[in-house]
Amino acid sequence: MTIKKEIKTTCIYLINDEKNFPIKGKGSKTKIREKSFPNNFIFEFDEKIFVSLYLIKDSTLLEFNHNLIWVGVKLFKFCVNRNYEIINPKVIDRPENIYLGWCLGNYNFLRFKSGFKEKKEAKLLNIKDDQITDAKAISLVRDLINTPANIQGPSEFQKEARKLFSKSATKITEIKGNDLMKKFPLIYNVGKGAEKRKAPIFSEFVWESKRKKSKKNIVLIGKGVCFDTGGLNLKLGSGMNLMKKDMGGAANCLGLTKMLIEKKIDINLKLLLPLVENSLSSKAMRPSDIIKSRKGLYIEVGDTDAEGRLILADALTYACESKPDLIIDMATLTGASRVALGTDVPTFFSNNEIISEYLIKFSNSCGDPVWQLPLWKNYSSQLKSNHADTSNIGNSNFGGAITAALFLEKFVNKDIPWIHIDLMAWSLNKNLTSYIGGEAMGIRSLLKLIEFISKN
């Protein structure tokens, strides 16, 4: 007869009000007073673990729900190899964010670290499949962004996408070479300066709903600049160090697509990936070059380091040709967006106020920040070119995120709802986490929005 050893479960209590501390007695009040967020808010007392959420209760709804993820990460790191259970998850509205954070607590990018590091086996009970799915999608996004450009160029990124979706996609199309030059001239011209094995690619993945009933048509577009030197308008070394992350928009679109498929959101979906490397060579596009876009507009290259909006322009034009119900593009597009809101909070622009309001609502409720900036038409004159229909960059040092969005808007049909996300795609907030690297941003909010649209 085999006797199984009983595994003890340690109780975790969420304290949303310091007056309702579940244990009274000597030392309990002192324990509470010693706490501070974000580095000293979890403690063990009387063989139980307590999480002092009351320390962040004065935050906005968005920031509170966002911080719950990092609470989960820190809780995982606090715990040892044992079973745990949150006894009172319903004292807050979004306990699932803590569970998601716990799932992400074990994330490490160790592909290029010599030696194997054993992962911790701490287990939190009652984690749902939704949190596991989200964590796997976020980990995928991080892995893609953290992989350096000598390992992952346009073709390698395309292969990763194909590996992910070849079994589920209805149709996969890949365009390159002369075909790309004719059909997507902006994408071709941005990437033509790269070596042959880093040649530009336009990739399309299609999923069609199996149900006969009419379904919403959604298009996702991810900026896939696998490395950005700035081109002939060369970046400084400090500005180039993180440019392996310039495909962060494409990586986030892959993560969002993965969630949509695995959660079986019933839509007709297209994923468009313009994939390039912005390199220096005798073939590279030059400042002052004028290029005819897929839409027919002539664009003067005011700055070769404003290449992301060029590849998105052709992709947006193509997306509009099928007249979808919503287009979403994601891009690490401007430093101006980071200057405005820092590295944690992506900006977004939209030509549809109703959809914008819903996106803000879902961002607040799930704690996945995106923040709306205006498509301020008065700045459109900054894109004027003396010799072409438009320049690819504004002629002012101010409002760069807005002028970039206004440039993209030129390639979107007015009657098609469109969202443009300008994100960092990189975690730098040492206040909340020790993790530094590629990051998923905005995709949980967009998932909720698309799920809502699919049902309405």
C-alpha positions in Angstrom: 0.0 0.0 0.0 1.4 3.4 -1.0 0.7 6.3 1.3 0.6 9.6 -0.5 2.1 12.5 1.3 -0.4 15.2 1.9 0.6 18.5 0.3 -0.1 21.4 2.6 -1.8 24.4 1.1 -0.8 27.8 2.4 -3.6 30.4 2.6 -3.2 33.8 1.0 -5.4 36.8 2.1 -6.0 39.9 0.1 -6.3 42.9 2.5 -8.2 45.7 0.8 -8.8 47.5 4.1 -6.2 47.6 6.9 -9.0 47.7 9.4 -10.2 44.3 8.3 -7.0 42.5 8.9 -8.2 38.9 9.5 -5.8 38.2 12.4 -5.8 40.1 15.6 -3.2 39.9 18.3 0.3 40.8 19.2 2.4 42.1 16.4 -0.4 42.3 13.8 -0.7 46.1 13.8 3.0 46.5 13.6 3.1 44.3 10.5 0.5 46.4 8.8 2.2 49.7 9.5 5.6 48.5 8.1 4.2 47.9 4.7 4.6 50.0 1.5 4.0 49.5 -2.2 5.6 48.3 -4.5 8.5 46.7 -2.6 7.2 45.7 0.8 3.5 44.9 0.7 3.5 41.1 1.0 4.3 39.5 4.3 3.9 36.2 6.2 2.3 36.1 9.6 1.1 33.1 11.6 1.9 30.7 8.7 -0.4 32.7 6.3 0.5 35.2 3.6 -1.1 38.6 3.4 -1.1 41.0 0.4 -1.7 44.7 1.4 -3.8 45.9 -1.5 -5.2 48.8 0.6 -1.9 50.5 -0.2 -3.0 51.0 -3.9 -6.7 51.5 -3.3 -6.5 55.2 -4.0 -5.2 54.5 -7.6 -7.4 55.1 -10.6 -9.4 52.0 -11.7 -6.9 51.5 -14.7 -3.8 51.8 -12.6 -5.2 49.6 -9.8 -6.2 46.8 -12.2 -2.8 47.2 -14.0 -0.9 46.9 -10.7 -2.7 43.7 -9.8 -0.7 41.9 -12.5 2.5 43.0 -10.9 1.1 42.1 -7.5 0.7 38.6 -8.9 4.2 38.5 -10.2 5.7 39.7 -6.9 3.4 37.2 -5.0 4.8 34.3 -7.1 8.4 35.4 -6.4 7.6 35.8 -2.7 6.3 32.2 -2.4 8.4 29.0 -2.2 7.8 25.6 -3.8 4.4 24.8 -2.2 0.7 25.0 -3.0 -1.1 28.2 -2.3 -4.7 29.4 -2.4 -6.2 32.9 -2.3 -8.9 32.6 0.2 -10.8 35.8 -0.5 -10.4 36.7 -4.2 -13.8 38.3 -4.5 -12.8 41.3 -2.3 -11.6 42.9 -5.5 -13.3 43.1 -8.9 -10.3 41.7 -11.0 -8.7 38.9 -9.1 -7.9 37.3 -12.4 -5.2 39.9 -12.9 -3.4 38.5 -9.9 -3.7 35.0 -11.3 -2.3 36.2 -14.6 0.6 37.9 -12.9 1.3 34.7 -11.0 1.5 32.9 -14.3 3.9 35.4 -15.6 6.1 35.3 -12.5 8.1 32.4 -13.8 8.9 34.1 -17.2 12.5 34.3 -18.1 14.2 34.6 -21.5 17.0 32.1 -21.2 17.5 31.1 -24.8 21.0 32.6 -24.9 22.0 32.0 -21.2 24.5 29.2 -20.8 23.4 26.6 -18.3 19.9 25.5 -17.3 18.0 27.3 -14.5 15.4 25.2 -12.7 12.0 26.9 -12.6 10.2 27.3 -9.3 7.3 24.9 -8.7 5.1 27.0 -6.5 1.4 26.4 -7.4 -1.6 28.7 -7.0 -4.9 27.0 -7.0 -8.0 28.1 -9.0 -6.1 29.6 -12.0 -8.4 29.5 -15.0 -7.7 28.5 -18.6 -8.2 32.1 -19.7 -5.3 33.3 -17.5 -3.0 30.5 -18.8 -3.9 31.4 -22.4 -3.2 35.1 -21.8 0.1 34.3 -20.1 1.2 32.1 -23.0 0.3 34.8 -25.5 2.2 37.5 -23.5 5.2 35.1 -23.2 5.2 34.6 -26.9 5.2 38.3 -27.5 8.1 38.7 -25.1 10.1 35.9 -26.7 9.7 37.3 -30.2 10.8 40.8 -29.2 13.7 39.6 -27.0 15.2 37.6 -29.9 18.0 39.6 -31.6 18.0 40.6 -35.2 21.0 38.4 -36.2 18.8 35.5 -35.3 15.4 36.8 -36.3 15.0 38.8 -39.5 11.9 39.2 -41.7 12.0 35.6 -43.1 12.6 34.1 -39.6 9.7 36.1 -38.2 7.5 35.0 -41.0 8.5 31.3 -40.3 7.5 31.7 -36.7 4.2 33.2 -37.6 3.6 30.3 -40.1 4.6 27.8 -37.5 2.0 29.3 -35.1 -0.9 29.5 -37.5 -0.4 27.1 -40.4 -2.9 24.6 -38.9 -5.6 27.1 -38.1 -5.4 29.7 -40.9 -7.7 29.4 -43.9 -5.1 31.0 -46.2 -1.5 32.2 -45.9 0.0 34.5 -48.6 3.7 35.7 -48.8 4.8 38.4 -51.2 8.4 39.4 -51.9 10.9 40.4 -54.6 9.6 42.0 -57.8 6.0 41.1 -56.8 6.4 43.1 -53.6 8.0 46.0 -55.5 4.9 46.3 -57.8 2.1 45.7 -55.2 3.6 47.2 -52.0 6.2 49.7 -53.2 6.6 51.4 -49.8 7.3 48.2 -48.0 9.8 47.2 -50.8 11.6 50.5 -50.7 12.0 50.6 -46.9 13.5 47.1 -46.9 15.5 47.1 -50.2 18.7 48.2 -48.5 19.0 45.0 -46.4 21.1 42.0 -47.4 19.4 39.3 -49.5 18.6 37.0 -46.5 16.9 40.0 -44.7 14.8 40.9 -47.8 11.4 42.5 -47.1 8.2 40.4 -47.0 4.5 41.1 -46.9 2.6 38.3 -45.2 -1.1 37.8 -44.9 -2.9 35.2 -42.7 -6.7 34.7 -43.1 -9.2 33.0 -40.8 -12.8 32.7 -42.0 -15.6 31.9 -39.6 -17.1 28.5 -40.2 -20.6 29.7 -39.4 -22.8 30.8 -42.2 -24.2 33.8 -40.3 -22.6 37.0 -41.3 -19.6 37.8 -39.1 -17.5 40.9 -38.4 -14.4 41.4 -40.5 -11.4 42.4 -38.5 -7.9 43.3 -39.8 -4.8 43.4 -37.6 -1.6 45.0 -38.9 1.7 44.8 -37.1 4.7 46.9 -37.9 7.5 44.4 -38.4 10.8 46.3 -38.6 13.1 43.5 -37.4 15.9 46.0 -36.9 16.0 49.7 -37.4 19.3 51.5 -38.0 17.5 54.6 -39.0 18.7 54.1 -42.6 20.8 56.9 -44.1 19.4 59.2 -41.4 21.4 57.0 -39.0 20.5 56.7 -35.4 23.0 57.3 -32.7 24.3 54.2 -30.9 22.2 54.9 -27.8 19.1 55.2 -30.0 19.9 52.0 -31.8 20.5 49.7 -28.8 16.9 48.6 -28.5 16.0 48.5 -32.1 15.6 44.8 -32.2 12.2 45.6 -30.6 11.0 47.6 -33.6 9.0 44.6 -34.7 7.1 44.9 -31.4 3.9 45.8 -33.2 4.0 42.7 -35.3 4.9 40.6 -32.2 1.9 42.0 -30.3 -0.4 41.3 -33.2 0.8 37.7 -33.2 0.0 37.5 -29.5 -3.4 39.0 -30.0 -4.2 36.7 -32.9 -3.2 33.7 -30.8 -5.6 34.7 -28.0 -8.4 35.3 -30.5 -8.0 31.9 -32.0 -7.6 30.0 -28.8 -10.6 31.7 -27.2 -12.6 31.0 -30.4 -13.8 34.6 -30.9 -16.1 34.2 -33.9 -15.0 36.6 -36.5 -13.4 36.8 -40.0 -9.8 37.7 -39.2 -6.9 38.9 -41.3 -3.4 39.4 -39.9 -1.1 41.6 -42.1 2.6 41.6 -41.4 4.9 44.0 -43.4 8.3 42.7 -42.4 11.5 44.6 -43.2 15.0 45.5 -41.9 15.8 49.2 -42.2 19.5 49.0 -43.2 22.3 51.0 -44.7 23.7 50.1 -48.1 24.1 51.6 -51.6 20.5 50.3 -52.3 18.9 52.0 -49.3 16.3 54.7 -49.8 17.5 58.2 -49.5 16.1 61.4 -47.8 14.2 63.3 -50.5 13.4 60.2 -52.5 9.8 60.3 -53.8 7.9 57.0 -53.9 4.5 56.2 -55.3 2.5 54.2 -52.7 0.0 51.4 -53.3 -2.8 54.0 -52.9 -1.3 56.1 -55.6 -0.1 59.0 -53.4 3.4 60.2 -53.9 5.4 60.4 -50.7 8.6 62.3 -50.2 11.0 60.7 -47.7 11.7 63.5 -45.3 13.5 61.1 -42.9 14.5 57.5 -43.5 14.1 56.9 -39.8 10.4 57.4 -40.2 10.1 54.1 -42.0 7.5 52.4 -39.9 4.7 54.6 -41.1 5.7 53.9 -44.8 5.3 50.1 -44.5 2.0 50.6 -42.5 0.7 52.9 -45.2 0.8 50.2 -47.9 -0.7 47.7 -45.5 -3.5 50.0 -44.5 -4.3 50.7 -48.1 -4.5 46.9 -48.8 -6.6 46.4 -45.6 -9.2 49.0 -46.7 -9.7 47.2 -50.1 -11.7 44.5 -48.4 -13.9 47.0 -46.6 -13.6 45.4 -43.1 -15.6 46.4 -40.0 -12.4 47.4 -38.1 -8.7 47.9 -38.8 -6.2 47.9 -35.9 -2.6 48.6 -36.4 0.1 48.3 -33.8 3.5 49.9 -34.1 6.5 51.0 -32.1 6.2 54.2 -34.1 7.3 57.4 -32.4 9.5 58.6 -29.6 7.1 61.4 -29.2 4.5 59.0 -27.8 6.9 57.8 -25.2 7.8 61.4 -24.3 4.1 62.1 -23.8 3.1 59.1 -21.7 6.4 57.3 -20.8 7.1 53.6 -21.5 4.2 51.9 -19.7 1.3 53.5 -21.4 0.7 53.1 -25.2 -1.1 55.9 -27.0 -3.9 55.2 -29.4 -5.7 57.2 -32.1 -9.0 56.4 -33.8 -11.3 57.9 -36.4 -14.4 56.4 -34.5 -15.4 57.9 -31.2 -17.8 55.1 -30.2 -15.1 52.5 -30.7 -12.6 54.7 -28.8 -15.0 54.9 -25.8 -15.4 51.2 -25.7 -11.6 50.6 -25.9 -11.1 53.0 -23.0 -13.7 51.2 -21.0 -12.1 47.8 -21.6 -8.7 49.2 -20.9 -9.8 50.4 -17.5 -11.7 47.2 -16.6 -8.9 44.8 -17.5 -6.0 47.0 -16.4 -4.2 47.0 -19.8 -3.4 50.6 -20.4 -4.0 52.5 -23.7 -4.5 56.3 -23.7 -6.2 58.3 -26.5 -4.6 61.2 -28.2 -6.4 63.3 -30.8 -6.1 63.2 -34.6 -5.6 67.0 -34.5 -6.2 68.1 -38.0 -4.6 71.5 -37.5 -1.3 69.8 -37.5 -1.8 68.2 -41.0 -0.1 71.2 -42.7 3.2 70.0 -41.0 3.2 67.0 -43.4 3.3 69.3 -46.5 5.8 68.5 -49.2 6.9 71.0 -51.9 7.4 68.3 -54.5 5.1 65.4 -53.5 1.6 64.7 -52.2 2.9 64.4 -48.6 6.1 64.1 -46.6 6.5 61.1 -44.3 7.4 63.3 -41.3 6.2 66.5 -39.8 8.3 69.7 -40.1 7.9 70.6 -36.4 9.7 69.3 -33.3 6.3 69.1 -31.6 3.3 66.7 -31.8 5.3 63.9 -33.5 2.9 61.1 -32.4 -0.1 63.0 -33.8 1.5 63.9 -37.2 2.5 60.2 -37.6 -1.1 59.2 -37.0 -2.3 61.9 -39.3 0.0 60.5 -42.0 -1.4 57.0 -41.5 -5.0 58.3 -41.7 -4.3 59.4 -45.3 -4.4 55.7 -46.2 -7.6 54.8 -44.3 -11.0 55.1 -45.9 -13.1 57.5 -43.9 -16.0 55.1 -43.5 -13.9 52.3 -42.1 -13.3 52.3 -38.3 -9.6 52.3 -37.5 -7.4 52.2 -34.4 -3.7 53.0 -34.4 -1.7 51.9 -31.3 1.7 53.5 -30.7 3.5 51.4 -28.1 6.9 50.9 -26.5 6.8 47.1 -26.5 9.5 47.0 -23.9 9.3 46.8 -20.1 11.6 49.3 -18.3 9.6 50.0 -15.1 12.0 48.8 -12.4 9.7 50.2 -9.8 7.2 47.4 -10.4 9.4 44.5 -11.7 13.0 43.3 -12.1 12.1 42.1 -15.6 13.5 44.2 -18.5 12.7 43.2 -22.0 10.0 42.8 -24.7 6.5 43.4 -23.5 2.9 42.8 -24.6 0.9 46.0 -24.4 -2.7 46.7 -25.2 -3.6 43.3 -26.5 -5.8 42.3 -23.6 -7.8 45.5 -24.0 -8.1 44.9 -27.8 -9.1 41.3 -27.2 -12.1 42.5 -25.1 -13.0 45.1 -27.7 -13.0 42.6 -30.6 -14.9 40.1 -28.5 -17.5 42.8 -27.8 -17.7 43.8 -31.5 -18.1 40.2 -32.5 -21.3 39.9 -30.5 -22.9 43.3 -31.4 
